[in-house]
Amino acid sequence: MGRGKGATARAFGELSPAAKLLVLNQFGICLGFYMVLPFLATYLRDDLGFAAALVGLVLGIRTLSQQGLYVVSGTIADRLGARPMIIAGCGLRVVAFGLFATTTSLPGILTATVLTGVAGAIFTPAVVLYLTHESPGRRAEAFSVYNVVANAGTLLGPVLGAVLLSVDFRLISAIACAVFACLTVAQLLVLPKHVVEAPTGSVLHSWREVLGNRRFLLFTLAGSSYFALFNQLYLALPLEAQRVTGRPEAVGAIFIVSTVVGIAFGVRIVAWCRARWPAGKSMAIGLALIGAGFVPLAISAPLIETAGEGLSPAGSLLPAGPALLGTVVFSVGIAVANPFMLELIPIVGNEKLVATYYGYFYLVSALVAAGISAGVGGLLGLEGAAARWTPFAVLAAIGVIGGAVIITLQRRRHLEPVATGVPS
């Protein structure tokens, strides 16, 4: 763990001052966000008395307001620059969490929820754009540091939120509002301005370029397997851990293991891969590892009965062993695949339209991930021990297929920069 921290500190020290600020900014974003969002559903249902269906609608609106705007916000970032979008996004989070702290009405809650999603849509592509330009030749390394620090905020946020929840949810929201206010002021004062080389042609011309870029579209379809599998951290992995143990602590252990692996080994893993393989092969291996994380569950699920109904006694965490082992492998794959995936997007896309390409990539991936998660959810609902292996086998296959497509693109040299023209 200490060596992992040392590697992260060294990699952080090699970043530019602006990139360091963005990395620290992401820690604050994740800290403030995850202080509030994990407890929002319970607050709306138990404290405000919202119906479960209404709570689901509110959370769904938040996701839609973020994912549905990535293309638009990415296009704007490419044309106006990343800095104003980052500042605007953090400023909107100030308003959003301020509303959570001061209102309990349905219109106020809905407004806060939408603003939270819109803010994420505004600053996320812009941060990717800024880090891409700040880290030439070392983009995967920059994104690995970014992910490690984000994981630290993600881990600490719910812990701090849980402590403050004993006082009042609105206190948590007020503190998160203050965190985002400090981040906004820091960016206004310190984050350097970038000279924006605006894309030539209209917005529609830029969008047509993206849709006509065949290698990017194929890369996006393969890369969407990453998001489909990553979402299982919130679906298949915790549900299986809960099923075999009957204990919510097993679900918490899944998230803790995943986050700790990312923090401890993320930077070192990327450096190790960089020294041995090109970015495409590293991403492909990462996708295959994410899929491999579901193999222990595919083997164990038919053999371990539901807690309280058979072999697995309620109250024991031991049956969660395969899920925890799978989570370790899964998290190593995430740490490998994500930074190289972000490095490759402008290569298969266009360096002048980084945020636009990122927006399309994320939108398509989110839609694919939603469809696959719905299908996996249906498979998880199948009754009988003989059927329990199927969702995990499907997920393992998705990782292998995604990795195979990426390695094929690598071998055909479609993951290398083109000298001139629009990549195809």
C-alpha positions in Angstrom: 0.0 0.0 0.0 2.8 2.4 0.9 4.6 1.7 -2.3 1.4 2.4 -4.2 1.1 5.7 -2.4 4.7 6.5 -3.3 4.1 5.7 -7.0 1.0 7.9 -7.0 2.9 10.8 -5.3 5.7 10.6 -7.9 3.2 10.5 -10.8 1.3 13.4 -9.3 4.6 15.4 -8.9 5.3 14.9 -12.7 2.0 16.6 -13.6 1.8 20.2 -14.7 0.5 22.7 -12.1 -2.8 23.0 -13.9 -3.2 19.2 -14.1 -2.4 18.9 -10.4 -5.2 21.4 -9.6 -7.6 19.4 -11.7 -6.7 16.2 -9.9 -7.2 17.8 -6.5 -10.4 19.3 -7.9 -11.6 15.8 -8.7 -11.0 14.7 -5.2 -13.1 17.5 -3.9 -15.8 16.8 -6.5 -16.0 13.1 -5.5 -15.8 13.9 -1.8 -18.7 16.4 -2.0 -20.8 14.3 -4.4 -20.5 11.0 -2.5 -21.2 12.7 0.8 -24.7 13.3 -0.5 -25.8 11.0 -3.3 -25.5 7.6 -1.5 -28.0 8.9 1.1 -30.3 10.8 -1.2 -32.7 7.9 -1.8 -33.1 7.1 1.9 -33.6 10.8 2.7 -36.3 11.3 0.0 -38.2 8.1 1.1 -37.8 8.1 4.9 -37.5 11.8 5.8 -39.5 13.5 3.1 -42.0 10.6 2.6 -41.6 10.3 -1.2 -43.0 7.1 -2.7 -40.4 4.6 -3.9 -41.5 5.1 -7.5 -41.0 8.9 -7.2 -37.6 8.3 -5.6 -36.6 6.1 -8.6 -37.9 8.8 -11.0 -35.9 11.5 -9.3 -32.7 9.5 -9.4 -33.4 8.5 -13.0 -33.8 12.2 -14.0 -30.4 12.9 -12.5 -28.7 10.2 -14.6 -30.5 11.3 -17.8 -29.7 15.0 -17.3 -26.0 14.1 -17.1 -25.6 11.4 -19.7 -27.9 13.0 -22.2 -26.0 16.2 -22.4 -22.4 15.0 -22.8 -22.4 15.5 -26.6 -23.7 19.0 -26.3 -21.4 20.0 -23.4 -18.4 18.4 -25.1 -19.1 20.3 -28.3 -19.3 23.6 -26.4 -16.0 22.8 -24.5 -14.2 22.2 -27.8 -15.3 25.6 -29.0 -15.2 27.8 -25.9 -12.4 26.0 -24.0 -12.3 23.7 -21.0 -11.8 26.3 -18.3 -15.1 28.1 -18.4 -17.0 24.8 -18.6 -15.2 23.4 -15.5 -15.9 26.5 -13.5 -19.6 26.6 -14.7 -20.1 23.0 -13.8 -18.7 23.4 -10.3 -20.7 26.6 -9.9 -23.9 24.7 -10.7 -23.1 22.1 -8.1 -22.9 24.9 -5.6 -26.5 25.8 -6.5 -27.7 22.2 -6.6 -26.4 21.2 -3.2 -27.5 24.5 -1.8 -31.0 23.7 -2.8 -30.8 20.2 -1.2 -29.8 22.0 2.0 -32.6 24.6 1.9 -35.6 23.1 0.3 -37.8 20.0 0.9 -40.4 20.6 -1.8 -40.7 18.3 -4.8 -40.0 21.2 -7.3 -37.0 22.2 -5.3 -35.7 18.6 -5.1 -36.2 18.0 -8.8 -34.4 21.3 -9.7 -31.5 20.4 -7.4 -31.4 16.9 -8.9 -31.4 18.1 -12.5 -28.7 20.7 -11.8 -26.5 18.1 -10.2 -26.7 16.0 -13.4 -26.3 19.0 -15.7 -23.2 20.1 -13.7 -21.6 16.7 -14.2 -22.4 16.8 -17.9 -20.7 20.3 -18.2 -17.5 19.7 -16.4 -16.7 16.0 -17.1 -15.9 16.3 -20.8 -14.1 19.6 -20.1 -11.8 18.0 -17.5 -11.0 15.2 -19.9 -10.2 17.8 -22.6 -8.0 19.9 -20.2 -6.1 16.9 -18.9 -5.6 15.6 -22.5 -4.0 18.8 -23.5 -1.9 19.1 -20.3 -0.4 15.6 -20.5 1.0 15.0 -24.0 2.8 11.7 -24.2 1.7 10.7 -20.7 -2.1 10.8 -20.9 -2.7 7.4 -19.4 -0.4 8.2 -16.5 -2.3 11.5 -15.9 -5.7 9.7 -16.0 -4.4 7.0 -13.6 -3.5 9.6 -11.0 -6.8 11.3 -11.6 -8.7 8.0 -11.0 -6.7 7.2 -7.9 -7.5 10.6 -6.3 -11.1 10.4 -7.4 -11.3 6.9 -5.8 -10.0 8.4 -2.6 -12.7 11.0 -2.6 -15.3 8.4 -3.4 -14.1 6.3 -0.5 -14.0 9.2 2.0 -17.2 10.9 1.0 -19.7 8.3 2.1 -17.8 7.8 5.4 -18.0 11.5 6.2 -21.6 11.6 5.0 -22.6 8.6 7.2 -21.1 10.4 10.2 -23.0 13.7 9.5 -26.2 11.9 8.6 -26.8 11.3 12.3 -27.2 15.1 12.5 -29.2 16.0 9.4 -29.1 15.3 5.6 -29.3 19.0 5.0 -26.1 19.6 6.9 -24.3 17.2 4.6 -25.7 19.1 1.6 -24.6 22.4 3.1 -21.0 21.1 3.6 -21.0 19.7 0.0 -22.2 23.1 -1.2 -19.3 24.7 0.6 -16.8 22.2 -0.9 -18.0 23.1 -4.4 -17.9 26.8 -3.6 -14.2 26.5 -2.6 -13.5 24.5 -5.8 -15.2 27.1 -7.9 -13.2 30.0 -6.4 -9.9 28.0 -6.7 -10.5 27.4 -10.4 -11.4 31.1 -11.0 -8.2 32.2 -9.3 -5.7 29.5 -10.2 -6.7 27.4 -13.2 -4.8 28.8 -16.3 -6.7 29.8 -19.4 -6.1 27.8 -22.5 -5.8 29.3 -25.9 -8.7 27.7 -27.8 -8.2 26.6 -31.3 -11.8 26.3 -32.3 -12.7 23.6 -34.8 -13.3 24.7 -38.3 -16.8 24.3 -39.7 -20.2 24.2 -38.0 -21.3 22.1 -35.0 -23.3 19.8 -37.4 -20.1 19.4 -39.5 -18.3 18.2 -36.3 -21.0 15.8 -35.4 -21.1 14.4 -39.0 -17.3 13.8 -38.7 -17.8 11.8 -35.5 -20.6 9.7 -37.0 -18.6 9.1 -40.2 -15.5 8.0 -38.3 -15.7 4.2 -38.7 -12.8 3.3 -36.5 -14.1 5.5 -33.7 -17.5 4.0 -33.9 -16.1 0.4 -33.7 -13.8 1.5 -30.8 -16.8 3.0 -29.1 -18.8 -0.2 -29.4 -15.9 -2.2 -28.0 -15.3 0.4 -25.3 -18.9 0.3 -24.2 -18.2 -3.1 -22.8 -16.1 -1.3 -20.2 -19.1 0.7 -19.0 -21.5 -2.3 -19.2 -19.1 -4.3 -16.9 -18.3 -1.4 -14.6 -22.0 -0.9 -13.9 -22.0 -4.4 -12.4 -20.2 -3.0 -9.4 -23.6 -1.6 -8.6 -25.7 -4.6 -9.7 -24.3 -8.1 -10.2 -21.5 -8.1 -7.7 -23.3 -6.6 -4.7 -26.5 -8.6 -5.4 -24.5 -11.9 -5.4 -22.7 -10.9 -2.2 -26.0 -10.1 -0.6 -27.6 -13.3 -1.8 -25.0 -15.7 -0.5 -24.5 -14.0 2.9 -27.7 -12.2 3.7 -25.6 -9.4 5.2 -25.4 -5.8 3.9 -21.8 -5.7 5.2 -20.9 -7.9 2.3 -22.1 -5.3 -0.1 -20.1 -2.7 1.6 -17.0 -4.9 1.4 -17.4 -5.1 -2.4 -17.2 -1.3 -2.7 -14.3 -1.0 -0.2 -12.3 -3.7 -1.9 -12.8 -2.1 -5.4 -11.9 1.3 -4.2 -8.8 0.2 -2.2 -7.5 -1.8 -5.2 -7.8 1.3 -7.4 -6.1 3.6 -4.9 -3.3 1.2 -4.0 -2.3 -0.1 -7.4 -3.8 2.1 -10.1 -0.7 4.2 -11.0 1.7 1.3 -10.7 -0.4 -0.9 -12.9 -0.5 1.7 -15.6 3.2 2.2 -15.5 3.8 -1.5 -15.6 1.6 -1.9 -18.7 3.1 1.2 -20.4 6.6 -0.4 -20.2 5.4 -3.6 -21.9 2.5 -3.0 -24.3 1.0 -0.3 -26.5 -2.1 1.5 -25.3 -4.5 -0.7 -27.3 -3.1 -4.0 -26.0 -3.2 -2.6 -22.5 -6.9 -1.6 -22.9 -7.7 -5.0 -24.3 -6.1 -6.9 -21.5 -7.9 -4.6 -19.0 -11.3 -5.4 -20.6 -10.5 -9.2 -20.5 -9.5 -8.9 -16.8 -12.7 -7.1 -16.0 -14.6 -10.0 -17.6 -12.4 -12.5 -15.8 -13.5 -11.0 -12.5 -16.9 -12.7 -13.1 -15.5 -16.2 -13.6 -15.2 -17.0 -9.9 -18.9 -16.1 -9.5 -19.9 -18.2 -12.6 -18.3 -21.2 -10.9 -19.5 -20.6 -7.4 -23.0 -19.3 -7.9 -24.6 -22.7 -8.7 -22.8 -24.3 -5.7 -23.6 -21.7 -3.0 -27.2 -21.6 -1.8 -29.0 -18.4 -0.9 -28.3 -17.3 2.7 -30.7 -18.9 5.1 -31.9 -21.5 2.7 -29.1 -24.0 2.4 -25.4 -24.3 2.6 -24.7 -20.6 3.2 -25.7 -19.6 6.8 -27.0 -16.1 7.3 -24.6 -14.0 9.2 -21.4 -15.4 7.7 -19.3 -13.4 5.2 -17.3 -16.5 4.1 -19.6 -17.3 1.2 -18.8 -13.9 -0.3 -15.2 -15.0 -0.9 -15.8 -15.6 -4.7 -17.5 -12.3 -5.1 -14.6 -10.5 -3.3 -12.0 -12.4 -5.3 -13.8 -11.5 -8.5 -13.9 -7.9 -7.3 -10.2 -7.8 -7.0 -9.6 -9.1 -10.5 -12.4 -6.8 -11.8 -10.9 -3.7 -10.2 -7.4 -4.5 -11.5 -9.0 -4.6 -15.0 -10.7 -1.3 -14.4 -7.4 0.3 -13.3 -5.8 -0.9 -16.5 -8.5 -0.3 -19.1 -9.8 3.2 -18.1 -6.7 5.4 -18.5 -5.6 3.8 -21.8 -9.2 4.0 -23.1 -9.2 7.8 -22.3 -5.8 8.1 -23.9 -7.0 6.5 -27.1 -10.2 8.5 -27.7 -8.5 11.5 -29.2 -6.3 9.2 -31.3 -9.1 7.4 -32.9 -11.0 10.6 -33.0 -9.7 14.1 -33.5 -7.3 16.1 -31.3 -9.3 19.3 -32.0 -12.6 17.7 -31.0 -11.5 15.7 -27.9 -14.6 16.7 -25.8 -17.0 16.1 -28.7 -15.7 12.6 -29.3 -15.7 11.9 -25.6 -19.3 13.1 -25.4 -20.4 10.7 -28.1 -18.3 7.9 -26.7 -19.9 8.3 -23.3 -23.5 8.6 -24.6 -23.3 5.5 -26.7 -21.6 3.6 -23.9 -24.2 4.6 -21.4 -27.0 3.4 -23.7 -25.3 0.1 -24.3 -24.5 -0.3 -20.6 -28.2 0.4 -19.8 -29.4 -2.3 -22.2 -26.8 -4.9 -21.0 -27.6 -4.1 -17.3 -31.3 -4.7 -18.0 -30.5 -8.0 -19.6 -28.2 -9.0 -16.8 -30.8 -8.0 -14.3 -33.2 -10.4 -16.0 -30.7 -13.2 -15.8 -30.0 -12.6 -12.2 -33.7 -13.1 -11.5 -33.7 -16.6 -13.0 -34.7 -19.2 -10.4 -32.8 -22.4 -9.7 -29.2 -23.2 -9.0 -28.5 -24.4 -12.5 -29.2 -21.0 -13.9 -27.2 -18.9 -11.5 -24.0 -19.1 -13.6 -25.5 -17.5 -16.7 -25.3 -13.8 -15.9 -21.7 -14.1 -14.8 -20.7 -16.2 -17.8 -22.4 -13.6 -20.1 -20.4 -10.8 -18.4 -17.2 -12.7 -18.7 -17.9 -13.1 -22.4 -18.6 -9.4 -22.9 -15.1 -8.6 -21.5 -13.4 -11.1 -23.8 -15.3 -9.9 -26.8 -14.6 -6.2 -26.1 -10.9 -7.0 -25.5 -10.8 -9.0 -28.8 -12.2 -6.1 -30.8 -9.7 -3.7 -29.3 -6.7 -6.0 -29.9 -7.9 -6.5 -33.5 -8.0 -2.8 -34.0 -4.5 -2.6 -32.5 -3.1 -5.3 -34.8 -4.6 -3.6 -37.8 -3.0 -0.3 -36.7 -6.3 1.5 -36.3 -5.3 2.7 -32.9 -2.5 4.9 -34.2 -2.6 8.6 -35.1 -3.2 9.4 -38.8 -1.0 11.9 -40.5 -3.7 13.8 -42.4 -7.4 13.8 -43.0 -10.3 12.5 -40.9 -9.6 9.1 -39.5 -11.8 6.4 -40.9 
